[in-house]
Amino acid sequence: MSDRVKAKRLDGSIPVWRSLRFWQSAGQVGAAVGIAIALGVLGDNLLFNLEQIGIRLGFDFLGSQAGFTISDTILPYTPADSYQIALLVGVVNSLRVIGLGLILATAIGITAGMARLSANWLVRTIAQIYVETLRNTPLLLQLFFWYFAVFLALPNAASPLQILGWTLSSRGVTGWGLQMSSEFASLLAGLSLYTGTFIAEIIRGGIQSVPRGQGEAARSLGIKPLPTLWLVVFPQALRAILPPLANQYLNLAKNSSLAVAIGYPDLYAISSTTFNQTGRAVEVMAIVMVAYLVMSLSISLLINIYNRSIQLVER
Amino acid sequence: MHPRLFGWGAIALLALCSTASCARLSSKPPTAPGQAETSSKGRLATVLSRGKLVCGVSGELPGFSFLGKDGKYQGLDVDICRAVASAIFDNPQAVEFRNLNAKERFTALQSGEVDILSRNTTYTMSRDTSVGLEFAPIVFYDGQGIMVKKASGIKSLAELQDKAICIQTGTTTEQNLTDRMRQRGLSYTPVVFEDVNTTFATYSEGRCEGVTGDRSQLVSRRSTLPKPDDHIILPEVLSKEPLAPAIASGDPGWGDIVRWTIYALIEAEEMKLTAKTVTQQSTNPDPTVRRLLGLEGDLGKGLGLPNDFALRIIKHVGNYGEIYDRNLGAKTPLKLPRGQNQLWNQGGLLYSPPFR
């Protein structure tokens, strides 16, 4: 008996239940099967219960007439159009606020992040107060603040406020060829100022991660402070900034769905109406999830491509 | 180190998944077989074993459903639920109310979260046929209206051309307004909210020149605005809004209970039986009264309820007229005239089939 065991050990083979590779692959296969079973049971359960109350799944409702009006749209939409067109209007409205929000939040974040490192006490303190108050209060609350306390508090449309070519009223803001409803303006302001605080902290952290010697070396070569920051420190900081920045971009995109609270017809709000009128909870939720997934993955992809292009090429 | 950890993690995940799916698998069979047999008393059996009725209401609408100063729910919609609870338990307090917004309501009903939805819901064909629910008799005949500020000088729908109108999503009013404005070729800006409070707050702030809703809702919400007298409801009625409670489809026995509870309220008003007088009818010779109150015949049996179910209902909540007067009538802040909500023999639309 001892001879056989010894022989086994000598030729290097070990029992299968002690093999690390066996357990690793068994665990992965097991997990995959388990997840598949769980999803299968949940799906089956859902279909069974829907059948009990006489509801069938299907996307044929997308072609039916939507029959509701959408206030804020840049597409030629009328209530006679189908649900799919209405949802497309929602996607475009979401993209409008996300796109502008990303640009504004980045600009605000970079400004506030650099201001927090300023040598000027006043600038530094203002930036700190901005970051700490807006970062630590709920976004929904801020949106209500912007909507009810700022934009709806403007004079009504009959006697608007005129400042520097801008016309401000509780209906919205127009000027310089732009036209924004109060709902859009509140959402944009809320989203970009809130996300801007997180970006500011990321920018500050990124700048501080660059060794001091870099800035000092630039200055000793006679480069002025602003170009030092822009040409020497910032490009190096970018490598530390980009990955967490991508998270904030994704957060902004997903938070845009809070639009429904202040009456801006974004994708989520229009899906809500669609779901209500058709009762198709499962299908509408699936469409919304896929749409947000595609938006988020596209943002990730773009930032990852950019991130790869600025990585240090090591030799 | 790292790969081994992952291996263990995967096993743990597997264990978790398998227990979860086992739980699901074992929980399903009791509902699957014998469905036809149990469905006739399915929801009633659930309610009886729970010991109380779960009722979905708005909770935001004075006169229909809202929290009174004493912390108890009040209103017409609330009293319908109390009537059903009285029929089943002989106790109008055996109800748990759930506040649902316009969007959540049908899902809550379909998923069995609530036994009955009594939430100023308009009875429409598509809701009846494709949303998986079934309507009880209409308890309030309403119509859609528009409220504007008196100071705006707006007197008709046509004057709302190019103006903003606040709307609550998930309501028939959203579609009706679109239809009416399209029909007249008027353009307008809808500002749509999910929450009824936000809808009226936004109107109150002046973002919208008008706000639309069922006329009873407008009257009710006007009473909660800072200066109720500054707002008027335009005379135009945009649509028919028959409001009715609803239950999930596929349970005819439960539907019968809700349906005949409501008819009992209407029938009692027609027979002039009130909460006070209904208990003194034991010597009443009228056979229709005796049958309704279970002194004769066995009408309760068909519902799976005691024979005196109608007596219990009227004893605890009163007849339809009493419910109306208590919640919406001249003595309330809403002061809604009965209008179409009179009995059929007084020029209204309320009509109960015979209790026979």
Interface residues (C-beta under 8 A of the other chain):
Chain A: L20 W23 Q24 G27 Q28 G30 A31 V33 G34 I35 I37 A38 V41 L42 N45 F48 N49 L50 Q52 I53 G54 I55 G67 F68 T69 I70 S71 P79 A80 F148 L152 A153 N156 S170 R171 S181 S182 E183 V260 A261 I262 G263 P265 A269 S272 T273 F275 N276 Q277 T278 G279 A281
Chain B: P3 R4 F6 G7 W8 G9 A10 I11 L13 L14 L16 C17 S18 A20 S21 R24 L25 K28 T31 A32 Q35 A102 K103 F106 T107 Q110 S111 R127 S130 V131 G132 A164 C166 T169 G170 E174 Q175 L177 T178 D179 M181 R182 Y188 T189 P190 V191 V192 F193 E194 D195 T198 A201 T202 E205 G206 R207 A248 S249 G250
